[in-house]
Amino acid sequence: MNILKTVTLILFVCFTLAVKSQSADAWQTEYGRVESSISVPIIKDRVYDITRYGASTRNDAAQNQRAINRTIERCSRAGGGRVVIPPGTWYTGALRLQSGVNLVVSQGAHICFSADTDLYPLVTTRWEGLDLINYSPLVYAYQATDVAITGSGTLDGCASNTAWWPMCGSSRYGWTPSTPEAQSLGSRSRLLRMSDSQTPIDQRIFGQGHGLRPQMIQFYQCNRVLLEGVSIVNSPFWSVHPLRSSNVTVRNVTIENTGPNGDGCNPESCDGVLIEGCRFNTGDDCIAIKSGRNADGRHWNEPSQNIIIRNCNMANGHGGVVIGSEVSGGARNIFVENCKMDSPNLERVIRLKTNTCRGGITENLYVRNITVGQCKEAIVKINLVYEPNEQSERGHYPIVRNIYIDNITCQHSRYGAYIDALTDSTNVQNINITNCTWNGITSPQGNHLQGLMRDIHFTNVTLNITP
């Protein structure tokens, strides 16, 4: 018996050392590789002042939209440079960024986007991971290289319970039976059916009358993207949406968006992303990594990969750092470190969500040194049965594996770890949680683990339960 105990102890120590080695190796080698691979835009040092091309704080939104877009076009055609928004309040409609252009939102500049849907032309985009033709995002770049939005001014989507948000179909956000456009008309379900049947994208035309709200900022199929310094408030929908893009840097940005689906930054099917020094106060996930939904995501099969998130602050939101749920193309090689999160309305700290409509593999997530004051539900949540009533094709089993979480401290939460796995397939694998102290856990269970899973390891984890 003593020999058996000794052998067991040796095996446990060897396994623990192996886990530490795998995690440490990734931080020492892969992290540096990812960091050094992300390049920033190359922008020429030429200045284009929008007032020289007809923009004015006295103009209406349509006039300024034409003037600012004309300035961007001329700047790009001449080889690029900085298109400067001077201090003042500027009303506009959708703006279209082009290659080589840095849109500089100067200190004291406040860009106010109109809710007049006529000012948002239809473009190729994605909505909740589904391909379609819909309203242009408020700032949109498509197949552009070397694009940026910088400065210390504010981009204001001007969404509220009387503009954009009522389209979600919820009375909480201003919807009434007389709302002219509402998602509740069935547009979302119709788009899901189009995805399942692989209807060609050029036949998925939405926009006017369909209630699918546009994103605030979207970089679609772009390379070398920078978003730095600005404040982004009151988005109609997701705030920052890099989509199928590479070499994306989001730095020192403040996002305040408490509306419906008010996500902060959602890189989707992107390769090479750095998010650092940002502050999030959102009505949905603060950062949500995605890669397409259901049949569309599996069709393109483009993972989000090689992502670094560091030195960010998260307040309200459904999750601090999230992967999913639209993650059918997979997600891998993601590093999260040195973030602070604290709010009674922050529901989870690290959240992975998916289901059997999605498929896809989420793997190689490395998290360390996260300081949490309080969150509402769970510090770490892995959910493979998200949206169990979703009406879409089933049978596409997702996998979550190779998750390494080290040194998360938290002072209050209902649960520590909450894992809701599948009951007919062991698709949660190799989850390693080490060196954590979780105080103020109010559930007597401490952790909640259900479904089939294997290689779930808690090492040097302290749960202080205070029901």
C-alpha positions in Angstrom: 0.0 0.0 0.0 2.8 2.4 0.9 4.5 1.6 -2.4 1.2 2.2 -4.3 0.8 5.6 -2.6 4.4 6.5 -3.4 4.0 5.6 -7.1 0.7 7.5 -7.2 2.3 10.6 -5.7 5.2 10.4 -8.2 2.8 10.1 -11.1 0.8 13.1 -9.8 4.0 15.2 -9.4 5.2 14.1 -12.9 1.8 15.1 -14.5 1.8 18.4 -12.7 5.3 19.2 -13.9 4.3 18.2 -17.4 1.3 20.5 -17.4 3.4 23.4 -16.1 6.0 22.7 -18.7 3.5 22.7 -21.5 2.1 26.0 -20.3 5.5 27.6 -19.7 6.8 26.5 -23.0 3.8 28.1 -24.8 4.3 31.4 -22.9 8.1 31.4 -23.6 7.9 30.4 -27.3 4.5 30.7 -28.9 3.6 33.9 -27.2 6.7 35.6 -28.5 6.1 34.2 -32.0 2.6 35.6 -32.1 3.6 39.0 -30.7 6.4 39.5 -33.1 4.3 38.3 -36.1 1.6 41.1 -35.7 2.5 44.1 -37.8 0.9 47.6 -37.8 -0.2 49.7 -40.7 2.2 51.7 -42.8 0.7 55.2 -43.2 2.2 58.1 -45.1 2.8 61.3 -43.3 0.3 63.4 -45.3 -2.6 65.3 -43.7 -6.1 65.7 -45.2 -8.3 68.0 -43.2 -12.0 67.1 -43.9 -13.0 70.8 -43.7 -11.1 71.4 -47.0 -13.3 69.0 -48.7 -16.7 70.4 -47.5 -17.2 69.0 -44.0 -18.6 71.4 -41.4 -20.0 71.2 -37.9 -22.9 73.1 -39.4 -23.7 70.4 -42.0 -26.3 67.8 -41.7 -25.3 64.1 -41.5 -25.7 63.4 -45.3 -23.5 66.4 -46.2 -20.7 65.4 -43.9 -21.0 61.8 -44.9 -20.3 62.8 -48.5 -17.5 65.2 -47.5 -15.7 62.8 -45.2 -15.9 59.9 -47.6 -14.7 62.1 -50.4 -11.7 63.1 -48.3 -10.9 59.4 -47.5 -11.2 58.5 -51.2 -8.8 61.2 -52.3 -6.4 60.4 -49.6 -6.3 56.7 -50.5 -6.1 57.4 -54.3 -3.1 59.7 -53.6 -1.2 56.9 -51.8 -2.6 57.4 -48.3 -2.2 59.6 -45.2 -4.1 60.9 -42.3 -7.7 62.1 -42.7 -8.2 64.4 -39.7 -11.5 65.1 -37.9 -10.9 68.4 -36.1 -12.4 69.2 -32.7 -16.1 69.8 -32.7 -19.3 67.8 -33.2 -19.7 66.1 -36.6 -22.9 64.5 -37.7 -22.6 61.8 -40.4 -23.8 58.6 -41.9 -21.7 55.5 -42.7 -18.0 56.1 -43.4 -16.0 53.9 -45.7 -12.3 53.5 -44.9 -9.9 52.7 -47.7 -6.3 51.5 -48.0 -3.5 53.6 -46.7 -5.8 55.9 -44.6 -5.6 56.7 -40.9 -8.9 58.3 -39.8 -7.6 60.6 -37.0 -10.4 61.6 -34.5 -8.7 64.6 -32.8 -9.0 65.4 -29.1 -12.3 67.2 -28.7 -13.8 65.7 -31.9 -17.2 63.9 -31.5 -18.5 62.0 -34.4 -22.2 61.5 -34.1 -23.7 58.8 -36.4 -27.2 59.3 -37.7 -29.9 56.7 -37.2 -31.3 57.5 -40.6 -31.1 54.1 -42.3 -31.0 55.7 -45.7 -27.4 56.8 -44.9 -26.2 53.1 -44.5 -25.8 51.5 -48.0 -26.0 47.7 -48.3 -22.6 45.9 -48.1 -21.3 42.4 -47.8 -20.9 41.7 -44.1 -21.7 39.2 -41.3 -24.3 39.3 -38.6 -23.8 37.0 -35.6 -21.5 34.9 -37.7 -23.8 34.6 -40.7 -22.9 36.0 -44.1 -25.3 38.4 -45.7 -25.8 41.7 -47.4 -27.0 44.3 -44.8 -26.6 47.8 -43.6 -23.1 49.1 -43.7 -21.4 49.2 -40.4 -21.0 52.8 -39.2 -17.3 52.7 -40.1 -16.5 50.0 -42.7 -13.4 48.9 -44.4 -13.5 46.1 -47.0 -10.4 44.3 -48.5 -8.2 47.2 -47.4 -4.6 47.2 -46.5 -3.0 49.6 -43.9 -6.0 51.2 -42.3 -6.3 52.8 -39.0 -8.6 54.8 -36.7 -6.6 56.8 -34.1 -6.8 59.8 -31.8 -8.4 60.7 -28.5 -11.8 61.8 -29.7 -15.1 59.9 -29.6 -17.1 57.9 -32.1 -20.7 57.9 -30.9 -23.2 55.5 -32.5 -26.0 57.5 -30.9 -28.0 54.3 -30.4 -30.6 54.4 -27.6 -34.0 53.2 -26.8 -35.3 55.5 -29.5 -32.6 54.8 -32.2 -31.4 51.4 -33.5 -31.8 49.5 -30.2 -35.6 49.0 -30.5 -35.0 46.9 -33.6 -33.9 44.1 -31.3 -37.5 43.4 -30.5 -37.3 43.9 -26.8 -39.5 46.4 -24.9 -36.5 46.8 -22.5 -34.7 48.6 -25.3 -37.7 50.6 -26.6 -39.4 48.2 -28.9 -43.2 48.6 -29.3 -45.7 47.1 -31.8 -45.3 50.2 -33.9 -41.5 50.0 -34.2 -40.9 50.1 -38.0 -38.1 47.6 -38.0 -37.7 44.8 -35.6 -35.6 41.6 -35.4 -38.7 39.9 -34.1 -40.2 40.0 -37.6 -38.2 36.8 -38.2 -35.1 38.1 -40.0 -32.7 36.3 -37.7 -34.5 33.0 -38.2 -34.7 33.5 -41.9 -31.0 34.2 -42.1 -30.2 31.0 -40.1 -32.3 29.0 -42.5 -30.4 30.6 -45.4 -27.1 29.5 -43.8 -28.3 26.0 -43.2 -29.4 25.6 -46.9 -26.2 27.5 -48.1 -28.2 30.0 -50.0 -25.7 32.1 -52.0 -24.7 35.3 -50.2 -25.8 37.6 -53.0 -29.3 36.3 -52.4 -29.3 37.0 -48.7 -30.3 40.7 -49.0 -31.5 42.3 -45.8 -31.3 46.0 -44.8 -34.4 48.1 -44.9 -37.3 46.6 -43.0 -35.4 43.6 -41.5 -34.2 45.1 -38.3 -30.6 43.6 -38.3 -28.6 46.4 -36.7 -25.2 47.3 -38.0 -21.9 47.0 -36.2 -20.1 50.2 -35.1 -16.7 49.5 -36.7 -15.9 46.6 -39.0 -12.7 45.7 -40.8 -13.6 43.0 -43.3 -10.8 41.0 -45.1 -8.3 43.7 -44.2 -4.6 43.4 -43.5 -2.6 45.6 -41.1 -5.3 47.3 -39.0 -4.8 49.7 -36.1 -7.5 51.0 -33.7 -5.9 53.2 -31.0 -6.8 55.7 -28.4 -10.4 56.5 -29.3 -13.6 56.2 -27.3 -16.4 54.2 -28.8 -19.9 54.7 -27.3 -23.5 53.7 -27.9 -23.1 51.3 -30.8 -26.2 49.9 -32.5 -24.8 46.3 -32.2 -21.3 44.9 -31.7 -18.8 47.7 -31.2 -15.5 46.6 -32.9 -15.6 43.7 -35.4 -12.4 42.7 -37.2 -13.7 40.0 -39.7 -11.5 37.6 -41.7 -8.6 40.0 -41.2 -4.9 39.7 -40.3 -2.5 41.8 -38.3 -5.0 43.6 -36.1 -4.0 45.8 -33.2 -6.6 47.3 -30.8 -4.8 49.5 -28.3 -5.9 51.8 -25.5 -9.5 52.0 -26.7 -12.4 52.7 -24.3 -15.7 51.0 -25.2 -19.0 51.9 -23.5 -21.9 50.1 -25.0 -24.7 48.9 -22.7 -27.3 48.2 -25.4 -28.5 44.8 -26.7 -25.8 42.6 -28.2 -23.5 45.4 -27.0 -20.2 43.4 -27.4 -16.9 45.3 -27.1 -14.4 43.7 -29.5 -15.2 40.6 -31.5 -12.3 39.3 -33.7 -13.9 36.8 -36.1 -11.8 34.4 -38.2 -8.8 36.6 -37.7 -5.1 35.7 -37.7 -2.8 37.8 -35.6 -4.6 40.0 -33.2 -3.3 42.2 -30.3 -5.8 43.7 -27.9 -4.1 45.7 -25.1 -4.7 48.5 -22.6 -8.4 48.7 -23.4 -11.4 49.4 -21.1 -14.7 47.7 -21.6 -18.2 48.4 -20.1 -20.6 46.5 -22.2 -24.1 45.1 -22.4 -22.8 41.8 -23.7 -19.4 40.1 -23.9 -16.4 42.4 -23.4 -14.1 40.5 -25.8 -15.6 37.6 -27.8 -13.5 35.6 -30.2 -15.5 34.1 -33.1 -15.1 32.2 -36.4 -18.5 32.0 -38.1 -21.7 30.3 -37.2 -23.0 26.9 -38.1 -22.9 26.0 -41.8 -21.3 29.4 -42.8 -18.5 29.0 -40.3 -17.9 25.4 -41.4 -18.0 26.4 -45.0 -15.2 28.9 -44.7 -13.4 26.9 -42.0 -11.3 29.9 -40.9 -10.2 29.8 -37.3 -9.5 32.8 -35.1 -5.9 32.2 -34.1 -2.7 33.8 -32.8 -4.4 36.3 -30.5 -3.0 38.2 -27.5 -5.1 40.0 -24.9 -3.3 41.8 -22.2 -3.6 44.7 -19.7 -7.3 45.3 -20.2 -10.0 46.3 -17.7 -13.5 44.8 -17.9 -16.5 46.1 -16.0 -20.1 45.0 -16.9 -20.7 42.3 -19.5 -21.8 38.8 -20.0 -18.2 37.7 -20.1 -14.7 39.2 -19.8 -12.8 37.1 -22.3 -15.1 34.8 -24.3 -14.7 32.3 -27.1 -17.9 31.7 -29.0 -20.6 31.0 -29.4 -20.1 31.6 -33.2 -17.0 29.5 -33.4 -17.6 26.9 -36.1 -14.3 27.6 -37.8 -12.4 27.0 -34.5 -10.2 29.1 -32.3 -6.6 28.4 -31.2 -3.4 29.8 -29.8 -4.9 32.5 -27.6 -3.1 34.2 -24.8 -4.7 36.3 -22.1 -2.7 38.0 -19.3 -2.6 40.8 -16.7 -6.3 41.8 -16.9 -8.5 43.2 -14.2 -12.2 42.6 -14.0 -14.7 43.7 -11.3 -18.4 44.3 -11.4 -21.5 42.7 -9.8 -22.9 42.7 -13.4 -19.9 40.9 -15.0 -21.3 37.4 -15.3 -18.2 35.4 -16.1 -14.4 36.0 -16.3 -13.3 33.3 -18.8 -16.2 31.9 -20.9 -16.2 29.3 -23.7 -19.6 28.7 -25.3 -20.7 26.5 -28.2 -23.1 23.7 -29.1 -23.8 20.9 -31.5 -25.1 23.3 -34.2 -21.6 24.8 -34.4 -18.8 22.1 -34.5 -15.3 23.5 -34.5 -12.3 23.0 -32.2 -11.3 25.4 -29.5 -7.8 24.7 -28.3 -4.6 26.1 -26.9 -6.0 28.8 -24.6 -3.5 30.2 -22.1 -4.6 32.5 -19.3 -2.6 33.9 -16.5 -2.5 36.7 -13.9 -6.1 37.8 -13.8 -7.4 39.9 -10.9 -11.1 39.8 -10.2 -13.0 41.7 -7.6 -16.4 40.1 -8.2 -18.4 38.4 -10.9 -21.9 37.1 -10.9 -22.0 33.4 -12.0 -18.6 31.7 -12.6 -14.9 32.5 -12.8 -14.3 29.9 -15.6 -17.3 28.6 -17.6 -17.1 26.0 -20.4 -20.5 25.4 -21.9 -21.0 22.9 -24.8 -24.8 23.1 -24.6 -25.2 26.8 -25.1 -28.6 27.8 -26.6 -30.1 24.3 -26.3 -33.3 25.3 -28.2 -31.5 26.7 -31.2 -33.4 25.8 -34.4 -30.6 24.7 -36.7 -29.0 21.6 -38.0 -27.5 19.5 -35.1 -24.9 16.7 -35.0 -21.8 18.9 -35.4 -19.9 18.2 -32.2 -17.6 20.9 -30.9 -14.4 20.1 -29.0 -12.8 22.1 -26.3 -9.3 21.0 -25.3 -5.8 22.1 -24.0 -6.9 24.9 -21.7 -4.4 26.3 -19.3 -5.5 28.8 -16.6 -3.0 30.0 -14.0 -3.3 32.5 -11.2 -6.8 33.9 -11.3 -7.8 35.5 -8.0 -11.4 36.4 -7.3 -13.1 37.8 -4.2 -16.7 36.9 -5.0 -18.6 34.6 -7.4 -21.4 32.0 -7.3 -19.2 29.3 -8.7 -15.5 28.8 -9.3 -15.4 26.6 -12.4 -18.6 25.7 -14.2 -18.3 23.0 -16.9 -21.4 21.9 -18.8 -20.2 19.2 -21.2 -22.0 16.9 -23.6 -23.6 13.7 -22.2 -23.0 11.5 -25.2 -19.4 12.4 -26.2 -16.3 13.3 -24.3 -15.4 16.5 -26.0 -14.1 18.6 -23.1 -10.5 17.5 -22.7 -7.3 18.5 -20.9 -8.5 21.4 -18.8 -5.8 22.7 -16.3 -6.5 25.2 -13.6 -3.6 26.1 -11.3 -2.5 28.5 -8.6 -5.9 30.1 -8.1 -7.5 31.6 -5.0 -11.3 32.0 -5.3 -12.9 33.6 -2.3 -16.5 34.3 -1.6 -17.9 31.4 -3.5 -21.6 31.3 -2.6 -22.6 27.9 -4.1 -22.1 25.0 -1.6 -20.8 23.0 -4.6 -17.9 25.3 -5.2 -17.4 24.0 -8.7 -20.1 22.7 -11.0 -19.0 19.9 -13.4 -21.5 17.9 -15.4 -21.4 15.8 -18.6 -18.6 13.7 -20.0 -15.1 15.1 -19.8 -11.6 13.9 -19.2 -8.3 15.2 -17.8 -9.8 18.0 -15.7 -7.1 19.1 -13.3 -7.2 21.5 -10.4 -3.7 22.1 -8.9 -3.2 24.4 -5.9 -6.7 25.9 -6.3 -8.3 27.3 -3.1 -12.1 27.8 -3.0 -13.4 29.6 0.1 -17.1 28.9 0.2 -19.2 31.5 2.0 -22.9 30.6 1.3 
